[in-house]
């Protein structure tokens, strides 16, 4: 089971030395990182950051990866100016911190960003990808938001959406076998509920030997044993978006 005395052991992992190729913009009350491919497209992906915030180089690396695959990619600040979690913070205070940053209370910001993507970027087909805190946010959006086409929830915390099986859109769920935050029994329970209730396409995939954060918080070049799974997770994400966008 997850360690309840340290309820979200989200190690920062390998903090990428990465500057980003996109630009920061202000969209109404939200700051966002935006990347656009060289060839015009009407397909966009909303990238939802983890607890370490929208400026984490690792998340911008993923956004740029999406851009290099032909998508407009946007990573807004869903904490809306509130401070992101820092690795140096006291984990005993994490639950109180998290209560002020609810991954199911992002609808207002999502509406603002979708409007921007449609009116300023010409996007007609929009998907969403999220990691950890953002993975839970993707799960929420797949249950509630009719305007998105598809989603990829990457190690999104399941316990916040125990009954979240009535998905509106095709969704890929990526989990790690040795995730301290998300016990495998929770993944099994989610999969069973999806089998019983879900009317759209979905995939629940568990990556052997991996831990929380492996897709975007691990550098493949210094973890050779994990490299195939890191690359597979990223490829699966791109392939899912390609299929439904």
PyMOL commands that set and color helices and strands:
alter all, ss='L'
color gray80, all
select helices_A, chain A and resi 4-6+57-68+91-99+107-121+133-144+158-161+184-197+220-222+227-244
alter helices_A, ss='H'
color red, helices_A
select strands_A, chain A and resi 23-27+30-35+43-48+72-76+125-131+150-154+170-176+202-207
alter strands_A, ss='S'
color yellow, strands_A
deselect
rebuild
show_as cartoon
